């Protein structure tokens, strides 16, 4: 099942195809949303709260309105329709009404002829605040004043919890949660808050159509859900709000929630002029959701032969000021807390809470990243306690088809966990480099702070898995429309957001495969010409778009056979197998499945650590990933490398720092992300075990490498230092001996 290297081809499913957008991105010629320009456009700017929690006493815009070049200054009073919105729950005000709940919350908008004029006018808006005590600690949130006493997530089928600031509380009981084992290990683990740190900050252009409607060109992950949130706030029918996909510079979950969409449209409709909004990097840090920081308590009980008997897990997630997708993240964290292992008994509690910290929501890995770090550290502890090789312990407990998850769901599809473990373990890391050597290949790198004395080498291993697509009864579907000409060309319409993952290439490969022609064109993504494709998230887009485009192409060929010589135009909607919610009291499935399918990744990591100075270097990473079937092996390997880079950042350097809810490192000067000098060689093995329910047997590949890489790197650091390292990112003083 190991993927062999294939010759570069023209573009059918399974062939290695170069990405069309790669050259312009590398050359700096790609047109991102921030590059949009139209004649007569104004520039928008957002006034944001300097407080994490405060009551708004008054807002005075008189001075700002009179400034040169200013065309509009808007507050919550100027929102014509619904005053609140939200990705899943409409709990977030378009503009703050009577209070602010996080640092950077939008309070007012300005449109002016020049961006500097807009910024200066925003500075002249006088807002009187009455500061309130912030709820800044996730554990104390449950005993603090309720930030959302109306409890917006209640009544949606979740477990009822009357404690203050609970977004969702989930309990999964499996077998006998009190079952004892021969050996028990326990631990407390923490994961910091990570930013998506995408290349292109939030940006877009809103253009009024002169008939009361608006076109919004924006970098987003889900065109149709954006429209569903924007239109009610503008008091417009859906058809008068058209969302167009502009060039996206990465997303990773941070563009699922709205940024400038409503604000730009409000200003454009108010001024009858196009309005462009571009966040700077500091505003980007405050203007989108982040990865949930987590605190986790775990206990693993096993027999002396290493077989798991019982796993107990308690998870606490800081959701920040608004709900966003915290309910789903809490569920995913619980559902995948055990890792890809079978245990007959388990008790898992997962709670997401509101605080006055920056809002948290979707980020690559979506809850599974946090629990994988804890679960894999526990497996290493258990292996040490039992005197069993860590890889052998994982093989002994590896999930396989027919096994049952803690939610009661039986594995019915592809689940090659053991194959991934064996393939990753078999990869041969590079031999240690002798000293002296180039400083760039020492811990500290270009900083040249070590000469190699006292540097220790460590080897770590970890396995993680995650669901593919949306779960728990969500009506997850994707539409595609195909125009097929008798002159042997076709045009495909699909609103799948190309956020850098390569879905446009997948769509074209599928269409060429099904239609048997090379001249296939992809129409720009927008809401006006095709139904929803769903979100470019949850590792779902390849599966869903492939299914929709396949079905539309086949329907077009059938229609063409009935009407030879004519152009045909058909649209089809694809749905994956139905899922059902988890029982709110027991966390058990209420139907056949809560999740559609799963993907696994195993990693072996080599690190070097200067234990005197606390410096680290990741030397090499070997990955074996379950990909179902690789539509384009080159893109799959690129996703593994990119996902690994984000996991490396979380393991070693990336963390949003807050003080009483205020972000203190909202820049790439103070918030560090991996560079090319930090990234090691990544050796990938693709395990192709086709998913029976998926088109072409495919699986999404974007998230599993991020889920597991932080845990694998931390494992290697533990091996090098002997330290427990129960928190990521690992700090230098955590590893100094």
Secondary structure, 3 states (H helix, E strand, C coil): CECCCCCECCCCCCCECCCCCHHHHHHCCCCCHHHCCCCCCEEEEEEECCCCCEEEEEEECHHHHCCCCEEEEECHHHCCCCCEECCCCCCEECCCCCEECCCCCEEEEEEECCHHHHHHHHHCCEEEEEECCCCCCCCHHHHCCCCCCCCCCCCCCCCCCCCCCEEEEEEEEECCCCCCCCEEEEEEEEECCCCCCCCCCCEEEEEECCCCCEEEEECCCCHHHHHHHHHHHHCCCHHHEEEEECCCCCCCCCCCCCCCHHHHHHHHHHHCCCEEEECCHHHHHHHCCECCCEEEEEEEEECCCCCEEEEEEEEEEECCCCCCCHHHHHHHHHHCCCCCECCCEEEEEEEEECCCCCCECCCCCCCHHHHHHHHHHHHHHHHHHHCCCHHHHHHHHECCCCCECCCCCECCCCCCHHHHHHHHHHCCCCCCCCCCCCHHHCCCHHHCCCCCCCEEEEEEEEEEEEEECCCCCCCCEEEEEEEECCCCCEEEECCCCCCCCCHHHHHHHHHHHHHCCCCEEECCCECCCCCCCCCCCCCCHHHHHHHHHHHHHHHHHHHHHHCCCCCEEEEEEEECCCCCCECCCCCCECCCCCCCEEEEEEEEEEEEEECCCCEEEEEEEEEEEECCCCCCHHHHHHHHHHHHHHHHHHHHCCCCCEECCEECCCCCCCCCCCCCCCCCEEEEEEECCCCCCCHHHCCCCCCHHHHHHHHHHHHHHHHHHCCCCCEECCCHHHHCC
